[in-house]
């Protein structure tokens, strides 16, 4: 199950349309590569078939997501604890450094703009926490502890 807003669903639908449109282009490349002769030693054919395989894998992934999603709204997020759609302010324990994150689904994950997926380690560990709770996050640089400072509806 993935979580999406109306915007996230539109992103998936647009991506699927782009991928489907690419099918004919790849089919043309396969036809052209076949004309080069022996398929066993035909690098262009092998590359086109691999591109086709990768395309079909992504089509299947997007179609699966479009069949298995749950809609949510940032403005209607339950703020009694950290949930999908909430904005959470955390502070590193032993430091005054604070961070704010909006918990979202994987489709709308955008860490550069403070949107973090519910499937990312930080997002996953924050889910269900309340103000005052401590969260431990294991990163390559070591283990970090954060305290939940504030929970509000996302934007």
C-alpha positions as CSV (number, residue, x, y, z in Angstrom):
1,X,0.0,0.0,0.0
2,X,1.3,3.4,-0.9
3,X,0.0,6.8,0.2
4,X,-0.7,9.6,-2.2
5,X,-2.4,12.9,-2.4
6,X,-4.4,14.0,-5.4
7,X,-1.1,15.5,-6.7
8,X,0.7,12.2,-6.2
9,X,-2.0,10.2,-8.0
10,X,-1.7,12.6,-11.0
11,X,2.1,12.1,-10.9
12,X,1.6,8.4,-11.2
13,X,-0.9,8.7,-14.0
14,X,1.3,11.1,-16.0
15,X,4.3,8.8,-15.5
16,X,2.3,5.8,-16.8
17,X,1.2,7.7,-19.9
18,X,4.9,8.7,-20.6
19,X,6.0,5.1,-20.2
20,X,3.3,3.7,-22.5
21,X,4.2,6.3,-25.1
22,X,7.8,5.0,-25.0
23,X,6.7,1.5,-26.0
24,X,6.5,2.2,-29.7
25,X,9.9,3.9,-29.8
26,X,11.5,0.9,-28.2
27,X,9.7,-1.5,-30.5
28,X,11.0,0.5,-33.5
29,X,14.6,0.2,-32.1
30,X,14.1,-3.5,-31.8
31,X,12.9,-3.8,-35.3
32,X,15.8,-1.8,-36.7
33,X,18.3,-3.7,-34.7
34,X,17.0,-7.0,-36.0
35,X,17.9,-5.8,-39.5
36,X,21.6,-5.8,-38.5
37,X,21.7,-9.6,-38.7
38,X,22.7,-12.3,-36.2
39,X,20.8,-11.5,-32.9
40,X,23.3,-13.4,-30.8
41,X,26.1,-10.9,-31.5
42,X,23.9,-7.8,-32.0
43,X,24.7,-5.2,-29.3
44,X,22.0,-2.8,-30.6
45,X,19.4,-5.6,-30.3
46,X,20.5,-6.6,-26.9
47,X,20.4,-3.0,-25.7
48,X,17.0,-2.4,-27.1
49,X,15.6,-5.6,-25.5
50,X,17.1,-4.5,-22.2
51,X,15.5,-1.1,-22.5
52,X,12.2,-2.8,-23.3
53,X,12.5,-5.0,-20.2
54,X,13.3,-2.0,-18.0
55,X,10.4,-0.1,-19.4
56,X,7.9,-2.9,-18.8
57,X,9.2,-3.3,-15.2
58,X,8.6,0.3,-14.6
59,X,5.1,0.2,-16.2
60,X,4.2,-2.8,-14.0
61,X,5.4,-0.9,-10.9
62,X,3.4,2.2,-11.7
63,X,0.3,0.2,-12.6
64,X,0.7,-1.7,-9.3
65,X,0.9,1.6,-7.4
66,X,-2.2,2.9,-9.1
67,X,-4.1,-0.2,-8.1
68,X,-2.9,-0.2,-4.5
69,X,-2.9,3.3,-3.1
70,X,-4.6,5.1,-0.3
71,X,-5.4,8.8,-0.6
72,X,-4.6,11.3,2.1
73,X,-4.7,15.0,2.6
74,X,-2.2,17.1,4.4
75,X,-4.9,19.5,5.8
76,X,-6.9,16.6,7.3
77,X,-4.0,14.8,8.9
78,X,-4.5,13.4,12.4
79,X,-2.0,15.5,14.5
80,X,-2.5,13.5,17.8
81,X,0.8,11.7,16.8
82,X,3.1,11.7,13.8
83,X,1.1,10.4,10.8
84,X,1.3,10.5,7.1
85,X,0.4,14.1,6.2
86,X,1.7,15.7,9.4
87,X,4.5,18.2,9.8
88,X,6.9,17.3,12.6
89,X,9.5,19.4,14.3
90,X,12.3,17.4,15.9
91,X,15.5,18.3,17.8
92,X,18.6,16.3,18.1
93,X,19.0,15.2,21.7
94,X,21.9,17.1,23.3
95,X,21.8,19.8,20.6
96,X,19.7,22.8,19.8
97,X,19.6,21.8,16.1
98,X,16.0,21.5,14.9
99,X,14.6,20.0,11.8
100,X,11.1,20.1,10.3
101,X,9.8,17.3,8.0
102,X,6.4,16.6,6.4
103,X,5.6,12.9,6.3
104,X,4.4,11.9,2.9
105,X,4.1,8.8,0.7
106,X,7.0,7.5,-1.4
107,X,5.6,9.0,-4.6
108,X,5.9,12.6,-3.2
109,X,9.2,12.0,-1.3
110,X,11.3,15.2,-1.8
111,X,13.9,15.5,1.1
112,X,15.3,18.7,-0.5
113,X,12.0,20.4,0.2
114,X,11.4,18.7,3.6
115,X,9.0,16.0,2.4
116,X,10.1,12.6,3.6
117,X,8.6,9.3,2.8
118,X,6.8,7.2,5.4
119,X,9.1,4.4,4.1
120,X,12.4,6.2,4.7
121,X,14.2,5.3,7.9
122,X,13.4,8.7,9.6
123,X,9.8,8.8,8.4
124,X,9.2,5.2,9.4
125,X,10.6,5.7,12.9
126,X,8.7,8.9,13.5
127,X,5.3,7.4,12.7
128,X,3.1,7.0,15.8
129,X,5.4,9.2,18.0
130,X,3.9,12.0,20.1
131,X,5.3,15.3,21.3
132,X,8.1,14.6,23.8
133,X,8.9,11.1,22.5
134,X,12.5,10.2,21.6
135,X,13.3,8.5,18.3
136,X,16.5,6.7,17.6
137,X,17.8,6.7,14.0
138,X,20.7,4.6,12.8
139,X,22.7,6.3,10.1
140,X,26.0,5.4,8.5
141,X,27.6,8.1,10.7
142,X,26.2,6.4,13.8
143,X,23.1,6.4,16.0
144,X,21.2,9.7,16.5
145,X,18.4,10.5,19.0
146,X,15.7,13.1,18.2
147,X,13.0,14.5,20.4
148,X,9.6,15.2,18.9
149,X,9.0,18.9,19.6
150,X,5.8,19.7,17.6
151,X,3.3,18.0,15.4
152,X,0.9,19.9,13.0
153,X,-0.9,19.4,9.7
154,X,1.4,19.3,6.7
155,X,1.2,21.8,3.9
